[in-house]
Amino acid sequence: MITKIDPFEEPRWDKFVEGHPFGLIYHLSGWKRLIENSFKHMKGHYFVINGDNEIKAALPVFEVRSWLIGDRLVSIPFATLCDPLVSNKNEFTDLFGAVKALSKELRSSYVEIRTLNSAGLISGESLGKKSYLCHFLRLDRDLAAIEKKFHPSLRQRIRKLGKSGLKLRVADNENDLFLFYKLNLMTRKRLGLPAQPYRFFKTLWSEFYPEKLRLLIAEFENITIAGVLLFLFRDRVSAEFTATDWKFIKTNPVHFLYWETINWARSEGYSVFDLGRTEKGNLGLMSFKDSWGTEIIELPQFFYPAGNKLEIKNSLVHKMITNVFRKSPDFAAQILGNFCYAHLG
């Protein structure tokens, strides 16, 4: 029987997520609080199949409302990796039927389902598809074996890090978080992308720090020049957000932070370092991730009905928006970022 639950009022929910093979940090009740507190245009709907006093399967979707680009349902907003929490095709079909009924009721333009491991369980539907890539590094082996797979230029950079003058600091307060936010704003501007609002990072910190969140800061001559925000879940460490002051890029601060992450994660018993989702056309980012000797898997995203997803990438509008962000002063970039994230998901 399919029912809809509120994960805040269902004590079994987080335990179910922790125990499901596809469960990730994005499925936890705290992510729902993060999304709904940070973005007023989103609302979560959690469909579950119950059996024998336990949750057997689930498909959380979020209503994303936008007068600008249309309303839709997304599972799950801002999750770089995500899966329906199912074990077979029948469970997905039943849960997706409830999602389609909700989509019809809300008059959504489309439904988006993101996958990591569950793509083979999604079939029998008239679905569109778009794929990203995920780069990850296995840590459950000798450090020398890990480093051996690095590109020679990367190994050379790592050998020089001891003389670079970079220092590592592990963030433990909101002042550090705000410094990282400013670096993230700087990085997103350089890339021509809208920056996430500060309230998003502040809520993320309050929900998941310190058990499931770790922020590493790179300093050079007592100046904060880079940071990486890590998600921690079961055996996986994910580099979710990386930000850099480009003036100091020659000191290789991102390489420094990733190398420190690898060493720390191995010492803590984590077995996977996830370098995040990448668009197939982003050759520069793919090359950087490839240099770490990563394995690559495909991340299919499915859309119902097929062909309804709005695409502005590489269009004239997209290029205009990119140029606006790059040339905007910080205060304007913050305002524009807040506006854009009031429609994204």
RAHU-V122038 format. One record per backbone hydrogen bond with DSSP energy under -0.5 kcal/mol. CO is the residue of the C=O (numbers start at 1). NH is the residue of the N-H. If there is no record, write none. Layout:
CO & NH
CO & NH
//
This chain:
1 & 50
3 & 48
5 & 7
5 & 46
6 & 9
6 & 10
9 & 11
10 & 13
12 & 16
13 & 17
14 & 18
15 & 19
16 & 20
20 & 23
24 & 27
24 & 28
25 & 28
28 & 31
28 & 32
29 & 33
30 & 34
31 & 35
32 & 36
33 & 37
34 & 38
35 & 39
39 & 42
41 & 65
43 & 63
45 & 47
45 & 61
46 & 5
47 & 59
48 & 3
48 & 50
49 & 56
49 & 57
51 & 54
54 & 51
54 & 56
57 & 49
58 & 85
59 & 47
61 & 45
62 & 64
62 & 74
63 & 43
63 & 65
64 & 72
66 & 70
71 & 109
71 & 110
72 & 64
73 & 112
74 & 62
74 & 77
75 & 114
76 & 79
78 & 80
84 & 86
85 & 58
88 & 92
89 & 93
90 & 94
91 & 95
92 & 96
93 & 97
94 & 98
95 & 99
96 & 100
97 & 101
98 & 102
99 & 103
100 & 104
101 & 105
102 & 106
103 & 107
103 & 108
110 & 73
111 & 304
112 & 75
113 & 302
118 & 121
119 & 122
121 & 123
125 & 127
126 & 306
128 & 303
130 & 301
132 & 299
133 & 278
134 & 297
135 & 275
136 & 295
137 & 273
139 & 141
142 & 146
143 & 147
144 & 148
145 & 149
146 & 149
147 & 150
151 & 154
151 & 155
152 & 156
153 & 157
154 & 158
155 & 159
156 & 160
157 & 161
158 & 161
160 & 163
161 & 164
165 & 221
167 & 219
169 & 171
169 & 217
173 & 177
174 & 178
175 & 179
176 & 180
177 & 181
178 & 182
179 & 183
180 & 184
181 & 185
182 & 186
183 & 187
184 & 188
185 & 189
186 & 190
187 & 191
188 & 192
188 & 193
189 & 192
197 & 200
197 & 201
198 & 202
199 & 203
200 & 204
201 & 205
202 & 206
203 & 207
204 & 208
205 & 209
208 & 212
208 & 213
212 & 232
214 & 216
214 & 230
215 & 171
216 & 228
217 & 169
218 & 225
218 & 226
219 & 167
220 & 223
223 & 220
223 & 225
225 & 245
226 & 218
227 & 243
228 & 216
228 & 230
229 & 240
229 & 241
230 & 214
231 & 233
231 & 238
233 & 236
235 & 271
235 & 272
236 & 233
237 & 274
238 & 231
238 & 240
241 & 229
243 & 227
244 & 246
245 & 248
246 & 249
248 & 251
249 & 252
252 & 256
253 & 257
254 & 258
255 & 259
256 & 260
257 & 261
258 & 262
259 & 263
260 & 264
261 & 265
262 & 266
263 & 267
264 & 268
265 & 270
266 & 269
271 & 139
271 & 140
272 & 237
272 & 274
273 & 137
273 & 275
274 & 239
276 & 135
278 & 133
279 & 282
281 & 283
282 & 286
283 & 287
284 & 288
285 & 289
286 & 290
287 & 291
289 & 292
289 & 294
290 & 293
291 & 151
295 & 136
297 & 134
298 & 300
299 & 132
300 & 115
301 & 130
302 & 113
303 & 128
304 & 111
305 & 308
312 & 315
312 & 318
315 & 319
316 & 320
317 & 321
318 & 322
319 & 323
320 & 324
321 & 325
322 & 326
323 & 327
324 & 328
325 & 328
329 & 333
330 & 334
331 & 335
332 & 336
333 & 337
334 & 338
335 & 339
336 & 340
337 & 341
338 & 342
339 & 342
340 & 343
340 & 344
//
